[in-house]
Amino acid sequence: MSTENILQLFGFLLPAVVTGVVAFYFFKMHTKNEEGRRRYLLHKNTTKDTLPIRLQAYERMALFLERIAINNLVVRVHPVGQDKSNYENLLIKQIENEFDHNLSQQIYMTDQCWNIIKAAKNATIQAIRSAAMSESDTADKLREDILNQSMEKSSPSVTALAFVKKEISELW
């Protein structure tokens, strides 16, 4: 084989190699774009289906936080008798029951939001226990003490509810 034949062969191969590389590059780009488009459509469909469920979960947790707000809770749950510790336990049981009823909502919200809601629940229980350590001797007096204590500082539910609202606004 002469040098001329090798150059001629190289002359025929070079356009074929260049065409192959360009075709490979365009095919790879097209595949990547199609994958991105499919991923976008899947995300769009998933969001369309899950957004109402997520909003419903946030609504339920907002309702939970409103129901366990100390002033709402004490007004809604009346003492059964005059025993202070029974009333304290009744209030805490109401909070725990509300929380247990809404446990499944955590899968639709961020961990940070769920942790803030749990912290609000625990802080509310702690506030009730703290008021129960006062010198009140009846359930009605405890109720008064809890309401007075809630007037002095903001309810943990208010802070948690503000965070829930902020997180919902980020969904749009």
Secondary structure as UniProt FT lines:
FT   HELIX           3..68
FT   HELIX           70..76
FT   HELIX           84..101
FT   HELIX           103..108
FT   HELIX           111..132
FT   HELIX           139..152
FT   HELIX           156..169
FT   TURN            170..171
//
